[in-house]
Amino acid sequence: MAAGGSVFAANGLSGSAPSSPRGGSTASERRALVGEGTLQKSASMTFGAGPITVAFPSWVATLSIIVCWYASNTGLLILNKWLLSSYGFRRPVFLTLCHMLACSVAGYGVHATGLVPSQPVRSPEQFRKIAALACVFCLSVVLGNVALRFIPVSFSQAIGATTPVFTAILAFIMLRKREAWVVYAALLPVVVGIVIATGAEPSFQLTGFTAAVIATAMRALKSVLQGILLTDASEKMDSMNLLRFMAPIASLALLPAVALLEPSVVKEAVDMAASEPSFLWLLLFNSFLAYFTNLTNFLVTRYTSALTLQVLGNAKGVFTTVLSIAIFQNPYTSSSVSGYMITVAGVGCYAAAKRHQTKIAAAQKQTAQI
């Protein structure tokens, strides 16, 4: 997630585009999700015992999913910010618990329909690995919500865009994985941009800034750990199946955290619901929106290419930033805007450099096999 946004982040609660699980979907996965030929002609989804075919042009399906992705991701970020600051419900750990509980319930419900292909946990060892990922994931989401309590969504988005920097650093430290010099060079504007944006941010607040930076680092750590822990082909999972198993574990981990850090939150929530009944519905909507954000992230990876994902992800970050400034009227300077745009441009250059290096590596491997 970019701070407080998509629960994964996503991969994000993240300003960047979601990454396709396992580097891309297989033909069988695509057929299981939307039926043969969906990308070219029509969409076909299977629910329950039998198939329900809905025929419409592929561009309509793709556009609809992208719109839902933008709306849910941006809506979740802004609603989180509103609840945690303007509305007065300043309980980020409890809010994260609500998100995880909703993801647990909705995750198993959606898998029961057959909309998302089911992947089981195959061994106790795999479950322990998933539990470790769940703890890192949980911490990143909590800190992302903590950040939203103190800093604007726009600043949070700018910090979240630096995830590739942390991923490259952690991959080098933990895996000794070296990138080509052009990839590291592409990360320079990301760093320079966020330094400029931070120095010029009128609403800078140390607690929120620190939480956002650590949340971003935790998202990168989860990505690297996932590559380390789930190395066997039989253990790899797509994002929705991983969320289905991680959300209940995260919920259990958050219960003692809520009791320790926010002991009066249940009473506060009950009092707020009694004085303003709409609060309960708002909290419920916000919680299930967290799951819907992850579901649309997952579907977008199936309907678009890697390049389209990157462009859409960068544009989404800018869109969310502009909309949040319009709604919350937080102050900004030309330097803070320039810094953020430099960071976004750097992320785009980084993604392009990574794709280029991947193609070179694949070509070299193919040549070696010949």
C-alpha positions, 0 to 999 in steps of 0.5 A: 500500500502507499501509505494507507491506500491499497492494502497490498501495495498493495502494493497499496495501500502504493502510488506505483502500479501493481506488479503482476504475480510471478512476473506475469499470468499464465494462459491457464490462469487467464482462462480460469479468471476470465475465459479464453479470448477475453482480452480480444473479444469478450469477458466470461466469468464463472460463479459457483457451480456453473458459468455465467457468460457476459459478452461485451467488448474487451476494451469495455471490461478493461476500462471499467476495471481501470476506473474501479481501480482508480476510484477504489484506491483513491477513495480508500486513501482519501477516506482513511485520511478523512477518518483519521484526521478531519472526522476525528477517529484517530485510531489507525491500528483499529482501522487497520484491524477493521480492514484486515477483518473485512479482507478475511471475510471478503477474501473467502467469500470472493474465492467461493464464487470462483472469480479468483482461482483458488490456490491452497496452502500445501504445507505447514512450512509454507504457512509459516512463511506466509505468517512471516509475510503477514507480520511485515505486511501488517506493520506496513499497513498500520504505519501507512495509516499512522502516517495519514493521521499526521501528514497530507495524502499528497506527501504520503504519495510522494514518499510511497513512490520511493518504494523502488529505492528501498527494494533495490537496497534491500535486494542488494543487502539480503540477496546480494542482487546487483542491478545494472548501472543504468537501473541505479542511475534511474533511481537518482531522480527518485531520491532527489525528487523526494528530498526536494519535496520533503524540504519544501513540504509546508505540512511536514510533521516528523512522526507522520514522515517517519511512519510513511518512510518505514511503511514504504521500507516495509512494503519493499521488505515484504516484496523481497521476503516474498521472493526469498520465502516463496521460492518453490514453484509450488509455493508461489501465490497470486496477490489475492490468494496471499491476501486471503491467508495473510489477512486473518493472521494479520487480524490476530496479530493486531488484536493485542496491538489494539488492546495495548495501544488503543485500549479505549477504542471500542468505547469510542467507536460505540459512542461515535456510532451512538451519536452519529449512526452513519459512522458505523456504516462509514467504517464498514464501507471503508473496511470492505473498500480496502478489499475491493481495492486489492481485488481491482489491483489484481484484475488490472494486472490480468487485463493490461500489459506491464508498460500500461500498468506502470503508466497507469500507476504513475498517473494514479499517484498524480491523480490522487495527489491532485484530488486530495489537495482539492478536497483537504485544501492542504498547502503546497509550494511549487518546489514540493510539486516539482519534487514530487513530479521528479520522483514520479518521472524517476519511477518511470525511468526506473521501470523502463530501465528494469524492463530493458535489462530484463529483456537483455537478460532473457535474450542472453539466456536464450542465446546461451541455450542455443 
